[in-house]
Amino acid sequence: MGKATKIKQLSFTLPNRIGLLSELSSFLTAAKINVEAICAYGMGDDGVFMIVTDNNAKAKRVISQMGAEVAAEEVIAVEMANKAGQLRHVAKQISDAGVDIQYIYGSPVKGKMTVIVKTADDKKALKALNR
């Protein structure tokens, strides 16, 4: 397995509508902000987002201008090979440490992937992952 590090993620909701992701990405692109990880879904009238960018402070300002209240929170980024068994290994290390995983998201690419993990005890999970 690769390394696990603490990073900041931005979480926010906006009124859900057709074109919302396109609008958000246009604002971020215009500000020259790169999205490094994203989880987004519609829930009723809300578009719910969790994103990691290359400039979260700037992204927070841009997203706030769209009318969202943006929260920054610590999460864990786990770099790993994109091959069978790697996710099981991460999940087992966290569960063996007695820590509950609240959510996880990621996008594999050829050769490697990074997953974003939020747990009930990120400090304890990070320690377990970096043993």
N, C-alpha and C positions, 0 to 999 in steps of 0.2 A: 504494500500500500504506500501511497505517497504521503504527503504531509497534511496536517490539519492546522488551520489557523483561524483566529478570531477575525471577523470582518464586520462591517456595518452594512445593514440592509435598510432600504427605505420601504415603508408600508403605507398605503393610502387607499382611499376609495374615491371614485368619481361617479357621477350619474351614468349608468350604463346606457349605451346607445350604439347604433351602427356607426363605425368609423372612429370609435374612441381610441383604440390602439394606434390607428394611423395618425390621429391628431397628436397623441402623446409622443409617438416616435418622431413626428415632424418637429415638435417643440424641442425635443432633446437633440435631434440632429442639427437644428438651427443653432443651438448653443454648443455644438461640437462635443456632445457628451455621448460616450459609448456605453451601451448596456452590456454588462458582462454576464448577468444571469437574470432571468425573469420567470415569475409565476404570476399568471393573470387569469381571472375567470369571472364570469358573470354570476351574480347571486341576487336574484330578484331585480330590483331597480338599481343595484350597485355594480360597478366594475371594481373588482378587488385586485390590488397589485402588490407584489413584493418584488423589488428589484435591487440589484447591485450594479453600480456604475463605476466608471473610472474617475468620477468627480461627484461624490454624493452631496457635498455642500452646494455646489452649483445646481445639481439636479433638483435638490430640495427647493431651491428658490424658483426654478422654472416650473416645477409641478405645483407649487403653492400659487403661482400666478394663474394656474388653470382652475383654482378654487378648491384645491384639496388641502386637508390638514395632513401633513406628512410627518410620520414618526420614524426616527432612526433607532434601530435596535441591533444589538450584537447577535450574530449568528456564527456558525462554524462553516468554513469552506474546507472541503476534503478533496484533495487531488488524488486520483487513483487511475490505474490502468483500466481501460474499457474492455474487460474480459470477465467471463463467468466467475462468480464467487466473490468478486470484490465488494459488491454491495452487502452481501451476507456477512463478510468479514467486518465491515464498518458497523453494521447493525448489531452484530454479536458483541463487539468490543463495548459499545455503548450500553447494551442491555446487561452484559456481565458486570458493568460498573454500577448497575442498579439505577440507571437513568432512563426516564421515559422520553421517547422521541415525540415531539409535538407535531412536527411536519418535516418533510424533506422534498426537495425538488432538484432537478438537474437535467442536463441535456448531454448525452454522450456524443462524442465525435470520434472519428477514426483514431484509434490508438490510446486516447486518454479521455477522462471526463472529470468534471468538478461537480460535486453535489453540495447543496446548501442545506444545512441541518439546523433546526431549532429544537432544543431540548428543555426539559424542566430544570436542568442544572448544567449549563454550558461549560462551566469551569471544570467540573468533574468529568464530563464527556470528553473535553479537549485533552485532559490529562490521560484518560484511558486510550484515546486514539493515538497519542504521540508516545506511547510506551515503546 
